[in-house]
Amino acid sequence: MAVRWYDSERLDRWYFTVASVLLIVMIGPSQVGAVTSSPSAWDWVEFGIWVVAAVGSVVFAIRYWRNRNKPTQSSFAGSIDPAGVPVADVQSAVSSHTQRIAAIKMLREQHRGLGLKDAADLVDTELRRREPGDM
């Protein structure tokens, strides 16, 4: 799957909805008219491409509208192995925040795809390694 500059199911939903309407309402009548008035081989090819694009757009729009209330994890957000997180980043997160939750949040913002439990375990390990007076 291609990586997009945005990651929003709402944008996808509206993109496919608007594309469906434009394909069917704006382009459809001219395609149907060309095939019915003076059909040529090229008109049939264009009509076939239009049908595939319109049906595909409608199918994707329906899929996105049906799943709009079912939150899913993005297919682009991979999971990061906690062992791959540099120790310096964990130490920086713990040093810059006085609260555990803020340090976990900062670590997860730095390393997208790092699970909540994994980030909490990394921060807890660093906090246990430090002495109570260091924080």
Buried (B, 14 or more C-beta within 10 A) or exposed (E): EEEEEEEEBEEBBBBBBEBBEEBBEEBBEEBEEBBEEEEEEEBEEBBEEBEEBBEBBBEBBBEBEEEEEEEEEEEEEEEBEBEEBEEEBBBBBBEEBEEBEBBBBBBBEBBEBBEEEBBBEBBBBBBEEEEEEEB
